[in-house]
Amino acid sequence: MKFALISAIAIFLFSCGGSDDTGWATEDMLVEPSPYAAGEKVYLSNCASCHQKTGEGLEGAFPPLAQSDYLLADKKRAIQIAANGMDGPITVNGVDYDAMMASQGLSNEDVKEVVNYVLNSWGNEGGEVTIADVEAALSE
C-alpha cells in the first residue's frame, strides 16, 4: 500500500512538468533571485511600517516612494535621506509633508541596497547607485 502511494505521488510530480524528459530540472526552469532582494529585506525591516509595503506611504503623514517625483529627482538626496533621515517640509507629487524621519542606523551597504530597491520598485525606473555613490553622498 505504501509503495503504491509513493509511486502515485512520484508519477504525479514527474507528469506535472518542472523538468525535462529526464525528470530533472533544467537551467531555464530555475528562477533567478531578484537583484534587489537584499534591499527589499532592508526596506521591509526599516521602512515599510511608514512608507507601506507598496511604497505608497500615507498621504499627509508619510510620503510615497512609489512614483515619487521628489525621490526620483535626486539620487544623492535619496541616499542622504536613507542614511541620515530628514526633518522639515517637503512636497511629494503635489502633497505637502512635514514630519521627521529618524535615521535607521543603516550601514553604507544597506543604504545602497535599499536605495536601489526603492529606485526600481513599484514602477520606479530610477537606475542604481553604487557603494562609491553612497560614500560620496555621505561625505558631503
JOZIUR-V746776 format. One record per run of one state. SS is the DSSP state (H for helix, E for strand, - for the rest). FROM is the first residue (numbers start at 1). LEN is the number of residues. If there is no record, write none. Layout:
# JOZIUR-V746776
ss = <SS	SS>
from = <FROM	FROM>
len = <LEN	LEN>
This chain:
# JOZIUR-V746776
ss = <-	H	-	H	-	H	-	H	-	E	-	E	-	H	-	H	-	E	-	E	-	E	-	E	-	H	-	H	->
from = <1	2	16	27	30	37	47	48	52	58	59	62	63	69	73	75	85	86	87	90	93	95	98	101	102	108	120	131	140>
len = <1	14	11	3	7	10	1	4	6	1	3	1	6	4	2	10	1	1	3	3	2	3	3	1	6	12	11	9	1>
